[in-house]
Amino acid sequence: MAERVPVSGTTRLYAVLGDPVAQVKAPGLMNPLFDRLGLDAVLVPVHVAPENLAATVRGLSSVENLDGLLVTVPHKAAARALADTESTTVTVTGTANAMRRNADGGWHADNFDGSGFVRGLRLAGHRPEGRRVSLLGAGGAGSAIAAALLTAGVSRLAVHDPHASRLSALLARLERYWPGRSAATVPEALGDADIVVNATPLGMRAQDPLPLPLSALAPSCLVADIIMEPRETALLRAAARRGHQVHHGLHMLEQQVDSYREFFDLR
């Protein structure tokens, strides 16, 4: 294992912005990457309430040794509006989970949640091509996962979100790029899904209800969660007890590390 590079006056800074941040796993993946590469850099969690996000990003823009930001719940849609330039993925999804400095000091936004999720599925032996997928959650990560699944070739994507305007906006964006392949659904109508994905925050807290009725699922349905802490969410535990294959949230983040390395030009 590479020796930890000590934090000093020459250290380059990266931050992961969220509310809360106790659950974030990115520092545990990115800081070892910095060490392996011998980089004088550190990623730290920064707890920012939604009403303070814009002021925080503006303030961080003046920190001259800060090179990049990662963005987690619930800031991914708001972060997109704070970027000066954006990737096509951000345009399609309406959300961002990574921001780097442009040459002029502004922010360039991208989103790797969806590609990370799909790569994680494939590495676990669950190929999405031709499958029917039901997605719960049209927020930051959910929108990115929706676009990535359609890119990967799912035959049908059904999306549910209790926020009607957020759901309709996502479906309208998806329709422009993949006409006729996505539609709204409700949690009770999941019986024909081959894969169901929880992209909501439900499951981060012990008192949260299950995001979907497991009794509605076919026995062969794969149940995936994108929550990383706890690793074994109540949904995944309950699904496993009913005999479903399950897919854990950490896979999505682990498969984004190479994308972050390229995005931030870490070498």
MIDRENTI-513940 format. One record per residue: residue in three letters; x, y, z of N, C-alpha, C, O in turn. Coordinates in steps of 0.02 Angstrom, whole numbers, padded with zeros to 5 digits, always signed. Layout:
! MIDRENTI-513940
alaXYZXYZXYZXYZ/...
This chain:
! MIDRENTI-513940
met+00042-00060+00000+00000+00000+00000+00044+00062+00000+00093+00066+00037/ala+00026+00112-00041+00065+00173-00045+00061+00211+00021+00010+00210+00055/glu+00116+00244+00039+00118+00283+00100+00075+00346+00092+00076+00378+00039/arg+00039+00363+00144-00005+00421+00142+00036+00485+00133+00083+00497+00172/val+00018+00525+00083+00051+00589+00073+00024+00638+00125-00037+00648+00128/pro+00067+00668+00167+00042+00712+00220+00010+00775+00192+00032+00802+00142/val-00043+00798+00227-00074+00861+00208-00026+00918+00227+00001+00919+00282/ser-00017+00964+00181+00030+01019+00192+00005+01081+00157-00051+01083+00131/gly+00047+01132+00156+00029+01194+00123+00025+01189+00048+00001+01234+00014/thr+00049+01133+00020+00046+01123-00053-00011+01076-00074-00019+01063-00134/thr-00049+01051-00026-00101+01002-00041-00157+01033-00083-00181+01087-00068/arg-00177+00997-00135-00235+01016-00175-00298+00987-00143-00297+00932-00117/leu-00352+01025-00144-00413+01007-00109-00469+00988-00157-00476+01016-00211/tyr-00507+00938-00136-00570+00919-00167-00621+00912-00112-00604+00895-00055/ala-00685+00926-00127-00738+00922-00076-00797+00883-00104-00811+00887-00164/val-00831+00847-00061-00894+00816-00080-00949+00850-00040-00948+00850+00022/leu-00997+00880-00075-01049+00920-00045-01113+00880-00038-01136+00849-00086/gly-01142+00880+00022-01204+00843+00033-01240+00865+00095-01214+00905+00134/asp-01300+00840+00105-01340+00853+00164-01387+00794+00175-01441+00791+00146/pro-01366+00745+00218-01308+00743+00261-01245+00720+00224-01247+00708+00163/val-01189+00712+00261-01128+00685+00232-01101+00625+00271-01050+00596+00251/ala-01133+00607+00326-01108+00552+00366-01104+00487+00327-01064+00443+00342/gln-01146+00481+00275-01150+00418+00237-01102+00416+00178-01097+00364+00145/val-01067+00471+00162-01029+00473+00099-00970+00425+00102-00935+00420+00152/lys-00959+00391+00046-00905+00342+00040-00848+00366-00006-00796+00334-00010/ala-00859+00422-00040-00810+00444-00089-00741+00457-00058-00691+00440-00090/pro-00735+00486+00002-00668+00495+00029-00629+00430+00038-00569+00428+00028/gly-00665+00377+00055-00632+00312+00064-00609+00281+00000-00569+00234+00002/leu-00632+00305-00057-00609+00281-00122-00560+00329-00154-00511+00307-00184/met-00574+00393-00149-00532+00442-00184-00466+00455-00148-00414+00462-00181/asn-00466+00458-00082-00403+00471-00047-00353+00415-00056-00294+00429-00065/pro-00372+00351-00054-00325+00298-00073-00301+00303-00145-00244+00286-00160/leu-00344+00328-00190-00322+00338-00259-00268+00391-00262-00217+00383-00296/phe-00278+00447-00227-00227+00499-00225-00161+00469-00199-00107+00484-00226/asp-00166+00427-00148-00105+00396-00120-00070+00352-00171-00009+00355-00179/arg-00110+00310-00205-00079+00265-00254-00044+00303-00310+00007+00281-00336/leu-00072+00361-00328-00043+00400-00381+00012+00447-00356+00046+00480-00396/gly+00022+00448-00290+00073+00492-00262+00055+00565-00266+00099+00608-00271/leu-00010+00581-00266-00033+00649-00273-00040+00683-00206-00064+00653-00158/asp-00021+00745-00202-00028+00786-00142-00098+00817-00144-00106+00876-00161/ala-00148+00776-00127-00218+00797-00132-00259+00761-00080-00240+00707-00057/val-00317+00790-00062-00361+00759-00013-00433+00778-00030-00447+00835-00051/leu-00479+00731-00021-00550+00743-00029-00583+00742+00040-00573+00695+00078/val-00621+00794+00056-00653+00800+00121-00728+00809+00112-00750+00840+00063/pro-00769+00783+00158-00841+00795+00156-00858+00864+00183-00828+00887+00232/val-00905+00897+00150-00928+00964+00171-01004+00962+00177-01039+00952+00128/his-01029+00972+00238-01101+00969+00251-01132+01037+00235-01117+01086+00269/val-01175+01038+00185-01205+01100+00161-01280+01091+00155-01303+01047+00119/ala-01319+01133+00189-01392+01132+00182-01411+01160+00114-01374+01202+00087/pro-01467+01139+00086-01486+01162+00019-01487+01238+00012-01466+01264-00040/glu-01512+01273+00063-01516+01346+00057-01448+01380+00056-01443+01440+00041/asn-01396+01343+00074-01328+01372+00075-01284+01348+00018-01225+01366+00015/leu-01312+01306-00026-01269+01276-00077-01239+01328-00124-01179+01327-00136/ala-01279+01373-00150-01254+01422-00198-01199+01465-00167-01147+01477-00198/ala-01210+01488-00106-01160+01529-00072-01097+01489-00059-01041+01516-00064/thr-01104+01425-00043-01045+01383-00030-01004+01373-00094-00943+01380-00092/val-01037+01358-00149-01001+01348-00212-00967+01412-00234-00910+01412-00257/arg-01002+01469-00226-00971+01533-00243-00910+01545-00199-00858+01567-00224/gly-00915+01530-00135-00859+01539-00090-00800+01494-00107-00743+01515-00107/leu-00816+01431-00123-00762+01384-00141-00728+01403-00206-00671+01385-00218/ser-00763+01440-00248-00732+01463-00311-00672+01508-00298-00628+01513-00341/ser-00670+01539-00240-00614+01584-00224-00558+01548-00187-00508+01580-00171/val-00566+01484-00174-00512+01445-00141-00465+01420-00197-00483+01376-00235/glu-00407+01448-00200-00365+01438-00259-00332+01369-00261-00308+01349-00314/asn-00330+01334-00205-00301+01266-00208-00355+01213-00207-00341+01155-00191/leu-00417+01231-00223-00472+01183-00229-00485+01170-00303-00500+01215-00341/asp-00478+01106-00322-00480+01088-00393-00546+01056-00416-00560+01056-00476/gly-00586+01030-00369-00646+00996-00392-00695+00982-00337-00678+00983-00277/leu-00757+00969-00358-00811+00953-00312-00846+00890-00335-00857+00880-00394/leu-00864+00849-00287-00913+00796-00297-00978+00817-00263-00976+00854-00214/val-01034+00795-00289-01099+00819-00265-01143+00759-00251-01150+00714-00293/thr-01173+00758-00192-01218+00703-00175-01285+00731-00151-01298+00791-00156/val-01327+00687-00124-01396+00704-00103-01394+00764-00056-01353+00765-00010/pro-01438+00814-00065-01491+00821-00116-01474+00874-00169-01519+00905-00196/his-01410+00883-00183-01388+00942-00220-01376+00933-00295-01356+00981-00328/lys-01389+00875-00322-01366+00861-00390-01402+00903-00443-01372+00924-00492/ala-01466+00916-00434-01502+00959-00481-01481+01032-00472-01470+01067-00522/ala-01475+01054-00411-01456+01124-00397-01385+01138-00421-01370+01193-00444/ala-01341+01088-00415-01271+01098-00436-01267+01113-00510-01225+01153-00532/arg-01309+01081-00549-01308+01093-00622-01317+01167-00637-01284+01194-00681/ala-01362+01200-00600-01376+01271-00612-01317+01316-00593-01314+01373-00614/leu-01270+01290-00552-01214+01330-00530-01153+01321-00574-01102+01355-00564/ala-01158+01277-00624-01101+01265-00669-01102+01315-00727-01155+01338-00748/asp-01043+01330-00752-01037+01375-00809-01040+01338-00876-01065+01365-00925/thr-01016+01276-00876-01020+01233-00935-01040+01164-00911-01033+01148-00852/glu-01065+01122-00958-01088+01056-00937-01080+01006-00994-01077+01024-01053/ser-01077+00942-00975-01074+00888-01024-01143+00874-01053-01193+00898-01027/thr-01144+00835-01106-01208+00814-01135-01248+00774-01084-01310+00780-01082/thr-01215+00733-01044-01250+00693-00994-01287+00738-00945-01344+00722-00927/val-01257+00792-00925-01291+00839-00879-01351+00872-00914-01403+00881-00883/thr-01343+00889-00977-01399+00918-01014-01457+00870-01017-01515+00890-01009/val-01443+00806-01030-01497+00756-01035-01529+00743-00967-01590+00740-00962/thr-01488+00736-00915-01515+00715-00850-01540+00774-00809-01583+00765-00766/gly-01513+00833-00821-01531+00891-00780-01496+00892-00713-01514+00932-00670/thr-01446+00849-00703-01413+00844-00638-01338+00835-00647-01314+00815-00700/ala-01300+00850-00594-01227+00843-00595-01204+00812-00530-01232+00824-00477/asn-01150+00771-00534-01121+00745-00473-01045+00757-00469-01013+00732-00423/ala-01018+00795-00517-00947+00812-00515-00937+00879-00551-00968+00892-00602/met-00894+00921-00522-00879+00986-00552-00804+00999-00547-00774+00989-00494/arg-00776+01021-00602-00704+01037-00602-00695+01108-00628-00738+01138-00660/arg-00635+01135-00612-00620+01203-00633-00608+01208-00708-00573+01166-00737/asn-00638+01257-00739-00619+01276-00807-00557+01321-00804-00538+01345-00750/ala-00526+01331-00861-00466+01373-00864-00480+01444-00839-00436+01477-00812/asp-00542+01468-00849-00559+01536-00828-00582+01539-00755-00603+01592-00731/gly-00579+01482-00719-00599+01480-00649-00671+01460-00638-00690+01449-00581/gly-00711+01455-00691-00780+01432-00683-00783+01357-00673-00732+01323-00669/trp-00844+01331-00669-00855+01260-00655-00883+01224-00716-00927+01250-00750/his-00855+01165-00730-00882+01121-00781-00913+01060-00747-00881+01029-00705/ala-00976+01044-00763-01014+00991-00730-01021+00929-00772-01027+00932-00833/asp-01019+00871-00739-01034+00807-00771-01071+00763-00721-01078+00781-00663/asn-01094+00707-00744-01130+00661-00701-01111+00589-00719-01121+00568-00776/phe-01083+00553-00671-01060+00484-00683-01101+00432-00644-01083+00373-00645/asp-01155+00453-00611-01195+00405-00574-01223+00351-00619-01219+00291-00602/gly-01251+00371-00675-01283+00322-00719-01234+00273-00749-01246+00212-00748/ser-01179+00299-00776-01130+00253-00806-01100+00208-00753-01086+00150-00767/gly-01089+00234-00692-01063+00193-00638-01112+00138-00618-01092+00081-00605/phe-01176+00155-00617-01226+00105-00599-01229+00049-00650-01231-00010-00633/val-01229+00068-00714-01234+00017-00767-01171-00027-00768-01177-00088-00776/arg-01112+00002-00759-01051-00038-00757-01053-00085-00697-01032-00143-00703/gly-01078-00062-00641-01084-00105-00582-01131-00163-00594-01117-00220-00574/leu-01187-00150-00627-01234-00204-00644-01199-00257-00687-01203-00317-00673/arg-01165-00234-00739-01133-00281-00785-01078-00322-00751-01073-00382-00763/leu-01039-00290-00709-00985-00326-00675-01013-00378-00628-00980-00429-00614/ala-01073-00366-00602-01105-00415-00558-01143-00468-00597-01174-00512-00567/gly-01140-00465-00664-01172-00517-00704-01244-00502-00723-01279-00547-00746/his-01266-00439-00713-01335-00421-00729-01336-00375-00789-01328-00314-00782/arg-01344-00403-00847-01343-00362-00908-01411-00329-00919-01462-00362-00916/pro-01411-00263-00931-01475-00228-00938-01506-00231-01007-01566-00215-01014/glu-01468-00251-01058-01495-00251-01126-01558-00293-01131-01560-00351-01110/gly-01610-00263-01160-01672-00298-01172-01715-00310-01111-01766-00343-01116/arg-01694-00284-01053-01732-00297-00991-01784-00242-00980-01778-00186-01005/arg-01834-00259-00942-01885-00211-00920-01865-00187-00850-01859-00227-00804/val-01856-00121-00844-01831-00093-00781-01881-00043-00753-01909-00002-00789/ser-01892-00049-00687-01932+00001-00652-01887+00039-00604-01850+00009-00565/leu-01889+00104-00608-01845+00148-00571-01886+00191-00524-01933+00225-00546/leu-01870+00190-00460-01903+00232-00411-01858+00290-00394-01805+00281-00364/gly-01879+00351-00413-01839+00410-00399-01816+00444-00462-01778+00414-00501/ala-01837+00506-00472-01818+00545-00531-01774+00604-00512-01772+00654-00548/gly-01740+00598-00456-01696+00652-00433-01628+00648-00465-01621+00626-00522/gly-01577+00671-00427-01510+00677-00455-01482+00613-00483-01465+00609-00542/ala-01477+00562-00440-01450+00498-00463-01499+00462-00508-01479+00431-00558/gly-01563+00464-00491-01613+00429-00531-01615+00451-00603-01621+00410-00648/ser-01610+00516-00615-01612+00541-00683-01551+00517-00723-01557+00500-00782/ala-01493+00515-00690-01433+00491-00724-01438+00417-00739-01418+00394-00792/ile-01464+00379-00692-01473+00307-00702-01523+00294-00758-01512+00248-00798/ala-01576+00333-00761-01626+00325-00814-01594+00332-00882-01604+00290-00926/ala-01555+00385-00892-01522+00396-00956-01472+00341-00973-01468+00319-01030/ala-01435+00319-00923-01384+00267-00935-01417+00200-00952-01391+00164-00995/leu-01472+00184-00920-01506+00121-00935-01534+00121-01006-01531+00071-01041/leu-01562+00177-01027-01588+00182-01095-01530+00178-01145-01537+00146-01197/thr-01475+00211-01130-01416+00206-01173-01392+00134-01177-01369+00112-01230/ala-01397+00098-01122-01373+00028-01119-01419-00020-01155-01401-00077-01167/gly-01479+00002-01174-01523-00040-01214-01578-00075-01178-01602-00127-01202/val-01601-00049-01120-01659-00081-01089-01719-00074-01136-01724-00026-01173/ser-01763-00123-01133-01819-00122-01180-01874-00074-01158-01909-00046-01200/arg-01880-00065-01093-01931-00019-01067-01910+00006-00999-01885-00033-00958/leu-01919+00070-00988-01902+00100-00923-01965+00133-00895-01994+00178-00926/ala-01986+00109-00837-02043+00139-00802-02016+00176-00741-01977+00148-00702/val-02037+00238-00732-02010+00281-00680-02066+00305-00635-02120+00324-00657/his-02051+00305-00569-02099+00332-00520-02063+00384-00478-02006+00374-00458/asp-02098+00438-00464-02074+00489-00416-02136+00524-00389-02180+00543-00428/pro-02140+00535-00323-02199+00569-00297-02203+00642-00316-02257+00672-00311/his-02147+00672-00339-02148+00742-00361-02167+00742-00435-02125+00728-00479/ala-02229+00759-00449-02255+00753-00517-02217+00796-00567-02204+00774-00623/ser-02199+00856-00547-02164+00901-00594-02094+00875-00610-02071+00879-00667/arg-02060+00848-00560-01993+00820-00571-01997+00759-00617-01955+00751-00662/leu-02047+00717-00606-02055+00658-00647-02071+00677-00719-02041+00650-00766/ser-02117+00722-00729-02137+00741-00797-02079+00775-00833-02070+00765-00894/ala-02039+00814-00798-01981+00847-00830-01931+00795-00853-01903+00801-00908/leu-01917+00745-00811-01870+00693-00830-01896+00654-00890-01859+00642-00938/leu-01959+00633-00888-01986+00594-00943-01985+00634-01008-01974+00605-01061/ala-01996+00699-01004-01994+00741-01065-01924+00742-01094-01915+00739-01155/arg-01873+00747-01050-01804+00746-01075-01787+00679-01105-01755+00675-01158/leu-01807+00625-01072-01792+00558-01099-01827+00546-01166-01799+00515-01210/glu-01887+00572-01172-01926+00562-01234-01890+00594-01294-01894+00569-01350/arg-01856+00650-01282-01821+00683-01337-01765+00640-01365-01750+00643-01424/tyr-01733+00601-01322-01675+00562-01343-01693+00489-01357-01663+00457-01401/trp-01742+00462-01321-01761+00391-01329-01838+00387-01334-01870+00364-01287/pro-01866+00409-01390-01939+00413-01395-01973+00345-01386-01951+00295-01414/gly-02026+00346-01347-02068+00287-01339-02042+00233-01293-02072+00179-01290/arg-01987+00244-01258-01958+00191-01218-01963+00201-01143-01942+00158-01104/ser-01991+00257-01120-01999+00269-01049-02069+00295-01034-02100+00327-01076/ala-02092+00281-00973-02159+00302-00953-02162+00305-00878-02119+00279-00843/ala-02214+00338-00852-02225+00341-00780-02255+00276-00756-02289+00240-00794/thr-02243+00261-00693-02273+00202-00662-02289+00217-00589-02276+00272-00565/val-02317+00169-00554-02329+00174-00482-02299+00112-00449-02292+00060-00482/pro-02279+00117-00385-02245+00060-00353-02285-00005-00353-02256-00059-00349/glu-02351+00000-00356-02392-00060-00355-02393-00097-00422-02417-00153-00426/ala-02367-00065-00475-02371-00094-00543-02302-00115-00567-02280-00095-00620/leu-02269-00156-00527-02200-00176-00543-02195-00250-00562-02140-00276-00567/gly-02251-00282-00571-02250-00355-00578-02214-00381-00639-02191-00438-00638/asp-02206-00340-00692-02172-00365-00752-02100-00341-00756-02068-00350-00808/ala-02074-00309-00704-02006-00283-00705-01955-00340-00697-01964-00384-00654/asp-01903-00339-00738-01847-00385-00729-01798-00358-00677-01766-00397-00641/ile-01792-00291-00674-01748-00258-00627-01787-00199-00597-01819-00161-00634/val-01784-00192-00531-01813-00133-00499-01757-00098-00461-01718-00131-00426/val-01754-00032-00467-01699+00008-00438-01728+00060-00391-01770+00100-00410/asn-01704+00059-00329-01722+00113-00282-01670+00168-00288-01613+00160-00266/ala-01690+00225-00317-01646+00283-00322-01674+00340-00279-01662+00399-00294/thr-01712+00322-00227-01737+00372-00180-01693+00369-00117-01654+00323-00109/pro-01700+00419-00072-01662+00416-00009-01692+00367+00042-01662+00357+00095/leu-01750+00337+00027-01782+00293+00076-01738+00232+00089-01724+00193+00044/gly-01717+00225+00152-01673+00171+00170-01609+00196+00203-01572+00158+00232/met-01597+00262+00198-01538+00290+00231-01548+00291+00307-01499+00287+00345/arg-01610+00298+00329-01625+00300+00401-01662+00237+00420-01701+00209+00381/ala-01650+00214+00482-01680+00152+00505-01756+00155+00505-01790+00104+00495/gln-01784+00214+00516-01857+00221+00522-01892+00231+00455-01953+00237+00453/asp-01854+00232+00400-01885+00243+00334-01929+00183+00315-01911+00126+00329/pro-01986+00197+00282-02025+00142+00254-01991+00113+00193-01947+00145+00163/leu-02010+00053+00173-01985+00026+00111-02009+00069+00052-02066+00092+00054/pro-01968+00079+00002-01988+00122-00054-02036+00088-00102-02064+00121-00146/leu-02048+00023-00095-02092-00012-00140-02120-00074-00106-02089-00101-00060/pro-02179-00097-00128-02207-00159-00099-02175-00220-00133-02187-00233-00192/leu-02135-00257-00096-02101-00314-00125-02151-00367-00150-02134-00406-00194/ser-02210-00368-00122-02260-00417-00144-02281-00406-00216-02310-00450-00247/ala-02267-00346-00243-02287-00331-00312-02238-00359-00363-02252-00359-00423/leu-02179-00383-00340-02126-00403-00386-02131-00476-00406-02154-00518-00367/ala-02110-00490-00468-02103-00560-00489-02045-00592-00452-01997-00557-00436/pro-02047-00657-00438-01994-00690-00400-01925-00682-00433-01874-00682-00397/ser-01922-00677-00499-01858-00673-00534-01829-00602-00537-01775-00593-00563/cys-01865-00553-00510-01844-00483-00516-01781-00469-00474-01778-00488-00416/leu-01732-00437-00504-01673-00413-00468-01691-00348-00432-01721-00303-00463/val-01673-00342-00369-01687-00282-00329-01621-00246-00317-01576-00274-00284/ala-01615-00185-00342-01554-00145-00335-01568-00083-00293-01622-00054-00298/asp-01520-00064-00252-01525-00003-00212-01462+00037-00226-01408+00009-00236/ile-01468+00104-00227-01408+00145-00236-01383+00175-00171-01332+00211-00171/ile-01418+00162-00116-01395+00187-00051-01332+00149-00030-01328+00087-00037/met-01282+00185-00007-01218+00155+00010-01208+00144+00085-01169+00101+00105/glu-01243+00182+00125-01239+00174+00198-01308+00180+00227-01338+00234+00225/pro-01336+00126+00255-01304+00061+00266-01298+00020+00201-01337+00030+00154/arg-01250-00024+00200-01241-00067+00141-01301-00112+00131-01327-00119+00076/glu-01322-00144+00186-01381-00188+00184-01441-00148+00204-01459-00146+00263/thr-01473-00115+00157-01532-00076+00173-01590-00123+00191-01589-00183+00177/ala-01641-00093+00222-01700-00133+00239-01731-00164+00177-01755-00221+00178/leu-01730-00127+00121-01757-00153+00058-01718-00215+00036-01749-00266+00019/leu-01652-00212+00036-01613-00269+00013-01619-00328+00060-01621-00386+00037/arg-01622-00316+00124-01630-00371+00172-01698-00406+00161-01702-00467+00159/ala-01750-00365+00154-01817-00393+00144-01822-00430+00078-01853-00483+00074/ala-01791-00402+00025-01793-00434-00041-01756-00501-00039-01779-00550-00068/ala-01698-00502-00006-01660-00565-00001-01699-00618+00036-01697-00677+00018/arg-01735-00598+00088-01775-00647+00126-01830-00676+00082-01850-00734+00092/arg-01854-00638+00033-01906-00663-00012-01877-00702-00071-01914-00726-00114/gly-01811-00708-00073-01779-00748-00125-01756-00709-00186-01734-00739-00235/his-01760-00642-00185-01737-00602-00241-01661-00596-00241-01630-00593-00188/gln-01631-00593-00300-01562-00570-00305-01561-00496-00289-01607-00459-00305/val-01506-00474-00256-01501-00403-00238-01435-00375-00263-01387-00412-00276/his-01434-00308-00271-01375-00273-00297-01364-00212-00253-01410-00171-00245/his-01304-00206-00224-01290-00155-00173-01270-00088-00204-01246-00084-00261/gly-01280-00035-00165-01268+00033-00189-01195+00050-00200-01180+00091-00244/leu-01150+00020-00162-01079+00039-00167-01051+00024-00236-01002+00056-00257/his-01080-00024-00272-01056-00040-00340-01056+00022-00384-01010+00033-00423/met-01107+00064-00377-01114+00123-00420-01056+00171-00409-01029+00197-00458/leu-01038+00182-00346-00983+00229-00332-00916+00198-00351-00874+00232-00380/glu-00906+00135-00336-00842+00103-00351-00826+00107-00426-00768+00116-00446/gln-00878+00101-00467-00867+00102-00540-00861+00173-00569-00853+00181-00629/gln-00866+00224-00525-00856+00292-00548-00785+00317-00538-00767+00370-00563/val-00744+00280-00500-00678+00305-00482-00636+00320-00544-00603+00372-00547/asp-00636+00274-00593-00597+00286-00654-00622+00347-00692-00584+00384-00722/ser-00689+00357-00690-00717+00416-00723-00695+00480-00689-00679+00529-00722/tyr-00693+00479-00622-00669+00538-00585-00595+00551-00600-00574+00608-00608/arg-00557+00497-00604-00486+00505-00618-00475+00540-00685-00434+00586-00691/glu-00512+00520-00736-00506+00551-00802-00534+00623-00801-00504+00668-00829/phe-00591+00632-00768-00624+00697-00766-00581+00750-00734-00576+00806-00758/phe-00549+00732-00678-00506+00779-00642-00433+00776-00666-00390+00810-00637/asp-00419+00736-00717-00352+00730-00745-00301+00713-00691-00250+00747-00683/leu-00316+00659-00654-00272+00637-00599-00221+00587-00626-00240+00535-00652/arg-00158+00603-00620-00106+00558-00647-00040+00573-00612+00011+00542-00627/
